Structures are given as C-alpha cells and as structure tokens.
Amino acid sequence: MSEHATENPNETHGITESETYDRDQPLSAAVVDAVADAAGVDPAEIGTPLYEKIDPDALDNLFSDRHNGMPRGSGHVVFSLLDYEVTVYSDGHVVVRE
C-alpha cells in the first residue's frame, strides 16, 4: 500500500481500515491487504479467497484507466469479505468496515 490512513475523509462511520492503493499493484491485492490488516492476519491467512466473493480480474479492471489512458469516472463498489464490508472507490481508497 502506498499510504495508510485512519479514515477516508468522505466516509468516517465504523471504519476498521482505510488505505489508498498503489496503482502499480492490482486493486484486488490492495483489497486483500486491507482486509488482512483489519483482521490482524497475514494476507495469505484471511481464509476466504477473494474470488469467492468478487471476480478479482473484474475488480482490477473496474477503475483502471481507459484504453486511451484517460481515467474512468467516479464511482464505487461494495461487497462483503469475511465479516467486513469492503468499499472500493474510483479514487483509490479501499475502506473496510465491520
């Protein structure tokens, strides 16, 4: 992760972990890292594979730059992993809530 923060300025209620992912790594890896940090375990030990909850390739492509290099518009996606609600924002924030 390129940056750890205690909260996303736009979403502050019930945040367990909030990170901004490094655009050089896959977004799916950032999600696994954030959930593992929230759970206090190594990413390899989170138990439930990400692909059982959301397609990692689709997640990686969701907010990636367009084919012409232009960034995609704003938005977010929400899904559950373990006992956490994970929200991924187009600006690179990954927010994990209990």
N, C-alpha and C positions, 0 to 999 in steps of 0.2 A: 504494500500500500504506500502511496506517496504521502499520505497525511492522515493522522488520527485526530479526531475531534470528539468532544463530548456530546455535541448535538448539532443537528442541521439547523441553521437559522430559521428555516421555514416550518419545521416540524419539531416540537420540543416535548410533547407529552409521551411519557413511557419509553423513551429511547434507552435501549440497552447498549447499543454500539452504533457508531456512525463513522463512516470512512469515505474518503474520496479515492476512487481507484486510479491507478496509474494506467494511462491509455496504452502503454506498451505491453500490458498483460491482458489476457482475456477478462471480460467483465464477469464471466462465470467463476473464474478463480478468485476475483475480489469478493464475490458473494460468499463463497465457501470460507474464505479467510475471515470475513466479518462475522459470520455465524459461529465459526470456531472460536473467535475472540470472545463473543458474547457468552458462549457456553463454557469458556475457560478450558478448551481442549485443543489438541493439535488438529489441523485441518484433516488429516488422514483418519482421525478418530471421531468424526461427527456422527457416524452411524448410518444415516440415511443418505444415499447418493443423491446429488443434485438432480440427476436425470430422472429420478422417480417423481419429482415434483414439477420440473420445468425442463424443456429441451435446452441444454447448455449452448448449442450452436445458434439456436434462435435468439436466445438471450444475448449472446455475444454480438449478433448482427443487428439487434433491435435499435441500438443507439449509435452504431458505428457510422462513420462518415459515409455519405453517398458516393456512388461510383465516380462522380466528378470532383470529389474532395470536399464538397460543401457539407457542413454539419447538418444533422437532422434537426427537426423542430423540437419543441419542448414536449415533455410527457413523462409518464412513469408507469411502472408495472409493479403489481403487488402479488405476492404468493407466500405460502407457508413452507417452512422448513424446520424440522424438529418441532419445538414448541414456540417458535418465533414467527412473527410476521415480518417479511422482508420486503422493503420498498426500494426499488432501484429507479433513480431519477436520471433524466437525459443529461443533466449537468455533471454526472459522475458520482453523485452521492449514493451510497448504499447505506440504508438505515435499517437497523434490526430492532424490533420491539418484542417484548414478552407478551 
